[in-house]
Amino acid sequence: MQNALHTSWIGRTYLYLPETGSTNSLLKEQASAADAASPPHGTILLTDYQKRGRGRLKRRWEAPAGSSLLFSLLLRPDWPAERMVWLTMIAGLAVTEAVKNVTALDARLKWPNDGVVRQKDAWRKYCGILLEGRVSPNGRLQSAVVGIGINVNIPEDQLPPASFTPTSLMVAAGRKLSRLDLLAAILLHLEDQYDKAAGGLSPHAAWQEQLVFVGERVVVSLASAETDLSGTAVGTDPTGRLVIKDDAGVMHTIAAGDVSLRPL
Ligand code: BT5
């Protein structure tokens, strides 16, 4: 597998398990070990099946065995903690670029952390990104685990139940795809994006350009609020928060975390 990679540092340490609970949970656990056994910056942990695949909060990520790309990347950025969201942005950009190159599908991003493709005139979710970071007492991003789940070859009748209509790349493209080719392309873009961000260049503008529903009427559901918020998605601020103008013209700035977004 490593031979198929074209990267210089991402995936040089590469761990594969036929199945596990959650790649994010396991890699986080390994990364917190204080000894020399703790995996290095750029480590990839990949699996073919997760028994307890995780989304944000207590949500689940479900995928039939062998159908998907399910992996986590360990980074040790030592950036200011405020830049943590850059990692979600560059992961989304890398996945989008790779999917466009490998499949020629119209791939975009949905705020805050989803990959979507256009299928029969609607956006459908094929990818979820789960970022978990650890910040040191002096406000630096000590380590971060970027979890990426991509529905590659899930047949239509095996797509999991989901709040935003799911699809797989195979269903959208009408042909089976090589998971390895896609992984290699994602990691190459990710490395490039990360190196630029490490040099201080914010990925915010490029990321915002890829977001669907900006400029459109949307509904935002907050797990912490009883009523939904509807209005026009105006854009995002540099920290990645969504700005909504409600029907009375009042602006609302919404952080990711407990939110889901859908078109009105
Ligand atoms: C996400 O959360 O979309 C982030 C998912 C990250 C999964 C990867 S896989 C490798 C790594 N290890 C892990 O344990 N996790 C990461 P969220 O935005 O909270 O969306 C979760 C929601 O997406 C669920 O509540 C369902 O509605 C829906 N969903 C679950 N499985 C799906 C799938 N395969 N395709 C599309 N939607 C799905």
Boltz pocket constraint, residues with backbone or C-beta under 6 A from the ligand:
constraints:
  - pocket:
      binder: B
      contacts: [[A, 21], [A, 22], [A, 23], [A, 24], [A, 25], [A, 50], [A, 52], [A, 53], [A, 54], [A, 55], [A, 56], [A, 57], [A, 59], [A, 60], [A, 61], [A, 62], [A, 63], [A, 69], [A, 70], [A, 71], [A, 72], [A, 113], [A, 114], [A, 125], [A, 126], [A, 127], [A, 128], [A, 129], [A, 130], [A, 147], [A, 148], [A, 149], [A, 150], [A, 151], [A, 160], [A, 161], [A, 162], [A, 163], [A, 164], [A, 165], [A, 166], [A, 167]]
      max_distance: 6.0
